[in-house]
Amino acid sequence: MRQAEADLARLRDYISQQEFAEQERLPPERELAVILGLTRNRLRSGLKKLAAEGLVWRHVGKGTFFGRRLLPSAIPLQISPLADLTNPREVMEARLSIEPELARLAAYRAKGSDFTEIDNCMQKMESVDNWNTFEVWDCRLHRAIAHAAGNALMLVIFDVVQANRNRELFGRLRRPIEPTRTIKRVIQEHAEVFDALRHRDPERAAETMRQHLRAVRQSLFGEN
């Protein structure tokens, strides 16, 4: 195995074993390099590749974070006060109000590049067995559908909801008792949404998304 591939595999294994929460910051580069036994340059090369895949994102001066950056840099300052005003149940209520309509619009407006991104997310979700990594691609898939809806204002609203979904408290609540079983169920539900989108069936896209989110709410709170 080439050195770069070995370094990347070591970094992937570390991230998987640590089970970082969505948007949780990784240790500083100096500390992480020591942990992994890598030089800073080799570590940065690996992090750059993972960032290109969407597994982590980097902010100069702030560090490296697990997950994919979902918001433009200006938005967190505007929505940060909401983090103390909302809660997971309100987040699910908002998702149920917004995402079925986004899926309906996406069935009308999705482009080839949108379908490619959604399909890529689904393939990534099928290839992982770590819940935290699975959630990164789950978030990315839902945003890809929101983007495909072609409504800039609704996409901003989606991002506000998504930012609150990614809060640490909600992250702990979402972790299922039986991850493998939950992953299989979610993949099947996403496949049904994707099938409706590909067949340009707006009402079925909205309904399958609604059913998926209701299943998520059931698993979180035990209510339909």
FIGUFI-304977 format. One record per residue (C-alpha): x, y, z. Coordinates in nm, 2 decimals. Example, Ala and Ser with C-alpha at 12.3 -4.5 7.8 and 13.67 -1.06 7.14 Angstrom:
// FIGUFI-304977
<x->1.23 y->-0.45 z->0.78>;
<x->1.37 y->-0.11 z->0.71>;
// end
This chain:
// FIGUFI-304977
<x->0.00 y->0.00 z->0.00>;
<x->0.13 y->0.34 z->-0.09>;
<x->0.22 y->0.58 z->0.19>;
<x->-0.06 y->0.82 z->0.12>;
<x->-0.31 y->0.54 z->0.11>;
<x->-0.19 y->0.40 z->0.44>;
<x->-0.20 y->0.75 z->0.60>;
<x->-0.56 y->0.80 z->0.47>;
<x->-0.67 y->0.46 z->0.60>;
<x->-0.52 y->0.53 z->0.94>;
<x->-0.70 y->0.87 z->0.96>;
<x->-1.03 y->0.70 z->0.85>;
<x->-0.99 y->0.43 z->1.12>;
<x->-0.93 y->0.69 z->1.38>;
<x->-1.23 y->0.90 z->1.29>;
<x->-1.45 y->0.59 z->1.28>;
<x->-1.33 y->0.46 z->1.62>;
<x->-1.38 y->0.80 z->1.79>;
<x->-1.74 y->0.82 z->1.68>;
<x->-1.74 y->1.20 z->1.66>;
<x->-2.08 y->1.37 z->1.66>;
<x->-2.19 y->1.56 z->1.36>;
<x->-2.01 y->1.90 z->1.35>;
<x->-1.78 y->1.80 z->1.64>;
<x->-1.43 y->1.94 z->1.62>;
<x->-1.14 y->1.70 z->1.57>;
<x->-0.83 y->1.74 z->1.79>;
<x->-0.58 y->2.02 z->1.68>;
<x->-0.35 y->1.92 z->1.39>;
<x->-0.04 y->1.91 z->1.62>;
<x->-0.22 y->1.68 z->1.86>;
<x->-0.38 y->1.46 z->1.59>;
<x->-0.04 y->1.42 z->1.41>;
<x->0.11 y->1.28 z->1.73>;
<x->-0.19 y->1.05 z->1.79>;
<x->-0.16 y->0.91 z->1.44>;
<x->0.22 y->0.91 z->1.41>;
<x->0.21 y->1.13 z->1.10>;
<x->0.39 y->1.45 z->1.00>;
<x->0.18 y->1.76 z->0.98>;
<x->0.21 y->1.76 z->0.60>;
<x->0.10 y->1.40 z->0.57>;
<x->-0.19 y->1.47 z->0.81>;
<x->-0.30 y->1.77 z->0.61>;
<x->-0.29 y->1.58 z->0.29>;
<x->-0.53 y->1.31 z->0.44>;
<x->-0.76 y->1.57 z->0.58>;
<x->-0.78 y->1.75 z->0.25>;
<x->-0.89 y->1.43 z->0.08>;
<x->-1.15 y->1.36 z->0.34>;
<x->-1.28 y->1.72 z->0.31>;
<x->-1.31 y->1.67 z->-0.07>;
<x->-1.53 y->1.36 z->0.01>;
<x->-1.75 y->1.56 z->0.25>;
<x->-1.65 y->1.35 z->0.56>;
<x->-1.49 y->1.65 z->0.73>;
<x->-1.48 y->2.03 z->0.67>;
<x->-1.21 y->2.28 z->0.76>;
<x->-1.21 y->2.64 z->0.88>;
<x->-0.89 y->2.83 z->0.88>;
<x->-0.81 y->2.93 z->1.24>;
<x->-1.08 y->2.72 z->1.39>;
<x->-0.99 y->2.37 z->1.30>;
<x->-1.14 y->2.06 z->1.13>;
<x->-1.49 y->1.94 z->1.20>;
<x->-1.66 y->1.61 z->1.14>;
<x->-1.93 y->1.62 z->0.88>;
<x->-2.00 y->1.85 z->0.59>;
<x->-2.03 y->2.23 z->0.61>;
<x->-2.39 y->2.29 z->0.52>;
<x->-2.42 y->2.67 z->0.58>;
<x->-2.27 y->2.97 z->0.41>;
<x->-2.02 y->3.12 z->0.66>;
<x->-2.24 y->3.43 z->0.72>;
<x->-2.55 y->3.23 z->0.83>;
<x->-2.44 y->3.09 z->1.17>;
<x->-2.40 y->3.43 z->1.32>;
<x->-2.76 y->3.51 z->1.22>;
<x->-2.91 y->3.18 z->1.35>;
<x->-2.69 y->3.11 z->1.66>;
<x->-2.95 y->3.26 z->1.90>;
<x->-3.20 y->3.00 z->1.79>;
<x->-2.99 y->2.72 z->1.93>;
<x->-3.11 y->2.81 z->2.28>;
<x->-3.47 y->2.87 z->2.18>;
<x->-3.56 y->2.55 z->2.01>;
<x->-3.55 y->2.18 z->2.09>;
<x->-3.54 y->1.84 z->1.90>;
<x->-3.92 y->1.81 z->1.89>;
<x->-3.96 y->2.15 z->1.73>;
<x->-3.69 y->2.06 z->1.48>;
<x->-3.88 y->1.76 z->1.37>;
<x->-4.20 y->1.96 z->1.34>;
<x->-4.02 y->2.21 z->1.12>;
<x->-3.87 y->1.93 z->0.91>;
<x->-4.21 y->1.77 z->0.86>;
<x->-4.35 y->2.11 z->0.74>;
<x->-4.06 y->2.19 z->0.51>;
<x->-3.90 y->1.88 z->0.36>;
<x->-4.20 y->1.71 z->0.20>;
<x->-4.26 y->2.03 z->0.00>;
<x->-3.90 y->2.05 z->-0.09>;
<x->-3.92 y->1.69 z->-0.22>;
<x->-4.23 y->1.78 z->-0.42>;
<x->-4.06 y->2.08 z->-0.58>;
<x->-3.74 y->1.87 z->-0.65>;
<x->-3.95 y->1.62 z->-0.84>;
<x->-4.04 y->1.90 z->-1.08>;
<x->-3.70 y->2.08 z->-1.09>;
<x->-3.41 y->1.84 z->-1.02>;
<x->-3.13 y->1.85 z->-1.27>;
<x->-2.90 y->1.57 z->-1.38>;
<x->-2.63 y->1.70 z->-1.14>;
<x->-2.88 y->1.69 z->-0.85>;
<x->-2.96 y->1.32 z->-0.92>;
<x->-2.59 y->1.25 z->-0.94>;
<x->-2.54 y->1.40 z->-0.60>;
<x->-2.83 y->1.23 z->-0.44>;
<x->-2.73 y->0.89 z->-0.59>;
<x->-2.37 y->0.95 z->-0.46>;
<x->-2.50 y->1.01 z->-0.11>;
<x->-2.71 y->0.70 z->-0.12>;
<x->-2.42 y->0.49 z->-0.24>;
<x->-2.20 y->0.63 z->0.04>;
<x->-2.47 y->0.55 z->0.30>;
<x->-2.49 y->0.19 z->0.17>;
<x->-2.11 y->0.14 z->0.21>;
<x->-2.06 y->0.25 z->0.57>;
<x->-2.14 y->0.07 z->0.89>;
<x->-2.05 y->0.35 z->1.14>;
<x->-2.36 y->0.55 z->1.25>;
<x->-2.18 y->0.89 z->1.28>;
<x->-2.04 y->0.86 z->0.92>;
<x->-2.38 y->0.74 z->0.80>;
<x->-2.54 y->1.05 z->0.95>;
<x->-2.30 y->1.28 z->0.76>;
<x->-2.42 y->1.13 z->0.43>;
<x->-2.78 y->1.14 z->0.55>;
<x->-2.75 y->1.51 z->0.62>;
<x->-2.59 y->1.56 z->0.28>;
<x->-2.86 y->1.37 z->0.10>;
<x->-3.14 y->1.57 z->0.26>;
<x->-2.97 y->1.89 z->0.16>;
<x->-2.92 y->1.77 z->-0.19>;
<x->-3.29 y->1.72 z->-0.22>;
<x->-3.35 y->2.06 z->-0.07>;
<x->-3.11 y->2.21 z->-0.32>;
<x->-3.28 y->2.03 z->-0.61>;
<x->-3.61 y->2.21 z->-0.52>;
<x->-3.46 y->2.52 z->-0.68>;
<x->-3.59 y->2.77 z->-0.42>;
<x->-3.31 y->2.98 z->-0.26>;
<x->-3.52 y->3.11 z->0.03>;
<x->-3.65 y->2.76 z->0.13>;
<x->-3.30 y->2.63 z->0.11>;
<x->-3.19 y->2.90 z->0.37>;
<x->-3.48 y->2.79 z->0.59>;
<x->-3.38 y->2.43 z->0.55>;
<x->-3.02 y->2.52 z->0.65>;
<x->-3.14 y->2.69 z->0.96>;
<x->-3.34 y->2.38 z->1.06>;
<x->-3.04 y->2.16 z->0.97>;
<x->-2.81 y->2.36 z->1.18>;
<x->-3.03 y->2.29 z->1.48>;
<x->-3.06 y->1.93 z->1.39>;
<x->-2.68 y->1.90 z->1.41>;
<x->-2.66 y->2.03 z->1.77>;
<x->-2.49 y->1.81 z->2.01>;
<x->-2.80 y->1.74 z->2.22>;
<x->-3.00 y->1.63 z->1.91>;
<x->-2.70 y->1.43 z->1.79>;
<x->-2.70 y->1.22 z->2.11>;
<x->-3.08 y->1.17 z->2.09>;
<x->-3.06 y->1.05 z->1.73>;
<x->-2.81 y->0.77 z->1.79>;
<x->-3.03 y->0.45 z->1.77>;
<x->-3.02 y->0.15 z->2.00>;
<x->-2.99 y->-0.08 z->1.69>;
<x->-2.78 y->0.12 z->1.43>;
<x->-2.76 y->-0.16 z->1.17>;
<x->-3.13 y->-0.22 z->1.16>;
<x->-3.20 y->0.16 z->1.15>;
<x->-2.95 y->0.21 z->0.87>;
<x->-3.12 y->-0.06 z->0.65>;
<x->-3.46 y->0.10 z->0.72>;
<x->-3.35 y->0.45 z->0.64>;
<x->-3.17 y->0.34 z->0.32>;
<x->-3.50 y->0.18 z->0.20>;
<x->-3.70 y->0.49 z->0.28>;
<x->-3.45 y->0.71 z->0.10>;
<x->-3.47 y->0.48 z->-0.20>;
<x->-3.85 y->0.53 z->-0.22>;
<x->-3.81 y->0.90 z->-0.21>;
<x->-3.54 y->0.89 z->-0.48>;
<x->-3.75 y->0.66 z->-0.70>;
<x->-4.03 y->0.92 z->-0.69>;
<x->-3.79 y->1.20 z->-0.78>;
<x->-3.65 y->1.01 z->-1.08>;
<x->-4.00 y->0.94 z->-1.21>;
<x->-4.09 y->1.31 z->-1.17>;
<x->-4.38 y->1.22 z->-0.94>;
<x->-4.42 y->1.52 z->-0.71>;
<x->-4.70 y->1.40 z->-0.49>;
<x->-4.53 y->1.06 z->-0.43>;
<x->-4.20 y->1.24 z->-0.35>;
<x->-4.37 y->1.45 z->-0.09>;
<x->-4.56 y->1.16 z->0.06>;
<x->-4.26 y->0.93 z->0.08>;
<x->-4.05 y->1.20 z->0.24>;
<x->-4.33 y->1.27 z->0.49>;
<x->-4.35 y->0.89 z->0.58>;
<x->-3.97 y->0.88 z->0.62>;
<x->-3.97 y->1.18 z->0.86>;
<x->-4.26 y->1.03 z->1.05>;
<x->-4.06 y->0.71 z->1.10>;
<x->-3.77 y->0.93 z->1.22>;
<x->-4.00 y->1.10 z->1.47>;
<x->-4.13 y->0.76 z->1.58>;
<x->-3.78 y->0.64 z->1.65>;
<x->-3.69 y->0.96 z->1.84>;
<x->-4.00 y->1.02 z->2.05>;
<x->-4.22 y->0.72 z->2.01>;
<x->-4.49 y->0.92 z->1.84>;
<x->-4.64 y->0.93 z->1.49>;
// end
